[in-house]
Amino acid sequence: MGALSVTRLVKRFAGGVVGVDDVTLTVADGAFTALVGPSGCGKTTILRCVAGLEEPTSGAVHIGGREVTWLPPRDRDVAMVFQNYALYPHLSVRENIGFPLKVRRTASDEVTRRVRQAADLLEIGALLDRKPAQLSGGQRQRVALARAIVREPALFLFDEPLSNLDAQVRAQTRAELVALHRRLGATMLYVTHDQVEAMTMAQSVAVMGGGRVLQEGAPMSLYREPASLAVARFIGSPSINTVAGRTTGTRFDGALSCEAHVPAESAAVLAVRPEALVLGPAIDAAVATVTLVEPLGPESLVRVRLASGEELVARVAGEAPWRAGDAVGVRVAAGQGLCFRAGDGSRLV
């Protein structure tokens, strides 16, 4: 059993800097949860507190129902995969993978069996006699994963493991990690600043900001129903469009206008996903100027500037018929605008 429970975790650093501010988080046994947020939001600090590499100021960490808050890392039954692979350059791939077992004085035949099993699982059996310097970045990360797998831990911890890989290898490794999770049925906590990784890999995503969990849920629920403007801005690529204005109770009025049934009149921000912006004739629509068209094959991104100076991006199917400098009408698809308070960024329902 590898369920993880983090309860009211606080971490203060020297000088009174708060890295983690009263975070409670649960990862069910066998689940894959991602912590996502900008640099400095506290996600890696949480991971290090779970691993035992940092001591929390207060709070509790339970793994598999057992409190491990103050136990040393070796007694927590976790395996951690780092951003920089952390391989021993003088050891072969075989020796790197088997190293955690050797430290635990595991029988040599058992080490051989588990190393071979992990290598076959990750399709690196042909690399066992090479040194890390002879491997590509993707191969090194597979070796780091194999070294974690041989430990057969209760919990896997990942600290931005794909950030050093190029785009094509990163996409391939994402798919391999998802498949690996399905095969192992293991509990995984994955830290990343890349919301695409979080959205495509995890069953549950916790968005962090300022040392706190801003919102947690299934990836698409965060995308469709963000609780705050901060979450709306962080989830989605390209980022959500925003326009300042006011709500009147039935409408939002600004450089863009649309129906918005909210409780009362207030200063607000309208947020619209790129695919919910409709471009066309300048009839019953705000007029904008196309500034850039980015063809992506099956779709195009069209960047426009409103008369107010606000810049938006629309996602359209196929090849866009506009070019930089064209005038185009912009409106919000029915029911697709999200309104947030201008002050604290909370959602107006």
BELRA-V302796 format. One record per residue. N is the residue number from 1. RES is the residue in three letters. BURIAL is b if it has 24 or more other ideal C-beta (glycine too) atoms within 12 Angstrom, else e. Layout:
N:RES:BURIAL + N:RES:BURIAL
This chain:
1:MET:e + 2:GLY:b + 3:ALA:b + 4:LEU:b + 5:SER:b + 6:VAL:b + 7:THR:e + 8:ARG:e + 9:LEU:b + 10:VAL:b + 11:LYS:b + 12:ARG:e + 13:PHE:e + 14:ALA:e + 15:GLY:e + 16:GLY:e + 17:VAL:e + 18:VAL:b + 19:GLY:b + 20:VAL:b + 21:ASP:b + 22:ASP:b + 23:VAL:b + 24:THR:e + 25:LEU:b + 26:THR:e + 27:VAL:b + 28:ALA:e + 29:ASP:e + 30:GLY:e + 31:ALA:b + 32:PHE:b + 33:THR:b + 34:ALA:b + 35:LEU:b + 36:VAL:b + 37:GLY:b + 38:PRO:e + 39:SER:e + 40:GLY:e + 41:CYS:b + 42:GLY:b + 43:LYS:b + 44:THR:b + 45:THR:b + 46:ILE:b + 47:LEU:b + 48:ARG:b + 49:CYS:b + 50:VAL:b + 51:ALA:b + 52:GLY:b + 53:LEU:b + 54:GLU:b + 55:GLU:b + 56:PRO:b + 57:THR:b + 58:SER:e + 59:GLY:b + 60:ALA:b + 61:VAL:b + 62:HIS:b + 63:ILE:b + 64:GLY:b + 65:GLY:e + 66:ARG:e + 67:GLU:e + 68:VAL:b + 69:THR:b + 70:TRP:e + 71:LEU:e + 72:PRO:e + 73:PRO:b + 74:ARG:e + 75:ASP:e + 76:ARG:b + 77:ASP:b + 78:VAL:b + 79:ALA:b + 80:MET:b + 81:VAL:b + 82:PHE:b + 83:GLN:b + 84:ASN:e + 85:TYR:b + 86:ALA:b + 87:LEU:b + 88:TYR:b + 89:PRO:e + 90:HIS:e + 91:LEU:e + 92:SER:b + 93:VAL:b + 94:ARG:b + 95:GLU:b + 96:ASN:b + 97:ILE:b + 98:GLY:b + 99:PHE:b + 100:PRO:b + 101:LEU:b + 102:LYS:b + 103:VAL:e + 104:ARG:e + 105:ARG:e + 106:THR:e + 107:ALA:e + 108:SER:e + 109:ASP:e + 110:GLU:e + 111:VAL:b + 112:THR:e + 113:ARG:e + 114:ARG:b + 115:VAL:b + 116:ARG:e + 117:GLN:e + 118:ALA:b + 119:ALA:b + 120:ASP:e + 121:LEU:b + 122:LEU:b + 123:GLU:e + 124:ILE:b + 125:GLY:e + 126:ALA:e + 127:LEU:b + 128:LEU:b + 129:ASP:e + 130:ARG:b + 131:LYS:e + 132:PRO:b + 133:ALA:e + 134:GLN:e + 135:LEU:b + 136:SER:e + 137:GLY:b + 138:GLY:b + 139:GLN:b + 140:ARG:b + 141:GLN:b + 142:ARG:b + 143:VAL:b + 144:ALA:b + 145:LEU:b + 146:ALA:b + 147:ARG:b + 148:ALA:b + 149:ILE:b + 150:VAL:b + 151:ARG:b + 152:GLU:b + 153:PRO:b + 154:ALA:b + 155:LEU:b + 156:PHE:b + 157:LEU:b + 158:PHE:b + 159:ASP:b + 160:GLU:b + 161:PRO:b + 162:LEU:b + 163:SER:b + 164:ASN:e + 165:LEU:b + 166:ASP:e + 167:ALA:e + 168:GLN:e + 169:VAL:e + 170:ARG:b + 171:ALA:e + 172:GLN:e + 173:THR:b + 174:ARG:b + 175:ALA:e + 176:GLU:b + 177:LEU:b + 178:VAL:e + 179:ALA:e + 180:LEU:b + 181:HIS:b + 182:ARG:e + 183:ARG:e + 184:LEU:b + 185:GLY:e + 186:ALA:b + 187:THR:b + 188:MET:b + 189:LEU:b + 190:TYR:b + 191:VAL:b + 192:THR:b + 193:HIS:b + 194:ASP:b + 195:GLN:b + 196:VAL:b + 197:GLU:b + 198:ALA:b + 199:MET:b + 200:THR:b + 201:MET:b + 202:ALA:b + 203:GLN:b + 204:SER:b + 205:VAL:b + 206:ALA:b + 207:VAL:b + 208:MET:b + 209:GLY:b + 210:GLY:e + 211:GLY:b + 212:ARG:b + 213:VAL:b + 214:LEU:b + 215:GLN:b + 216:GLU:b + 217:GLY:b + 218:ALA:e + 219:PRO:b + 220:MET:e + 221:SER:e + 222:LEU:b + 223:TYR:b + 224:ARG:b + 225:GLU:e + 226:PRO:b + 227:ALA:b + 228:SER:b + 229:LEU:b + 230:ALA:b + 231:VAL:b + 232:ALA:b + 233:ARG:b + 234:PHE:b + 235:ILE:b + 236:GLY:b + 237:SER:e + 238:PRO:b + 239:SER:b + 240:ILE:b + 241:ASN:b + 242:THR:b + 243:VAL:b + 244:ALA:b + 245:GLY:b + 246:ARG:b + 247:THR:b + 248:THR:e + 249:GLY:e + 250:THR:e + 251:ARG:e + 252:PHE:b + 253:ASP:b + 254:GLY:b + 255:ALA:b + 256:LEU:b + 257:SER:b + 258:CYS:b + 259:GLU:e + 260:ALA:b + 261:HIS:e + 262:VAL:b + 263:PRO:e + 264:ALA:e + 265:GLU:e + 266:SER:e + 267:ALA:e + 268:ALA:b + 269:VAL:b + 270:LEU:b + 271:ALA:b + 272:VAL:b + 273:ARG:b + 274:PRO:b + 275:GLU:b + 276:ALA:b + 277:LEU:b + 278:VAL:b + 279:LEU:b + 280:GLY:b + 281:PRO:e + 282:ALA:e + 283:ILE:e + 284:ASP:e + 285:ALA:b + 286:ALA:b + 287:VAL:b + 288:ALA:b + 289:THR:b + 290:VAL:b + 291:THR:b + 292:LEU:e + 293:VAL:b + 294:GLU:e + 295:PRO:e + 296:LEU:e + 297:GLY:e + 298:PRO:e + 299:GLU:e + 300:SER:b + 301:LEU:b + 302:VAL:b + 303:ARG:b + 304:VAL:b + 305:ARG:b + 306:LEU:b + 307:ALA:e + 308:SER:e + 309:GLY:e + 310:GLU:b + 311:GLU:b + 312:LEU:b + 313:VAL:b + 314:ALA:b + 315:ARG:b + 316:VAL:b + 317:ALA:e + 318:GLY:e + 319:GLU:e + 320:ALA:b + 321:PRO:e + 322:TRP:b + 323:ARG:e + 324:ALA:e + 325:GLY:e + 326:ASP:b + 327:ALA:e + 328:VAL:b + 329:GLY:b + 330:VAL:b + 331:ARG:b + 332:VAL:b + 333:ALA:e + 334:ALA:e + 335:GLY:e + 336:GLN:b + 337:GLY:b + 338:LEU:b + 339:CYS:b + 340:PHE:b + 341:ARG:b + 342:ALA:b + 343:GLY:e + 344:ASP:e + 345:GLY:b + 346:SER:b + 347:ARG:b + 348:LEU:b + 349:VAL:e
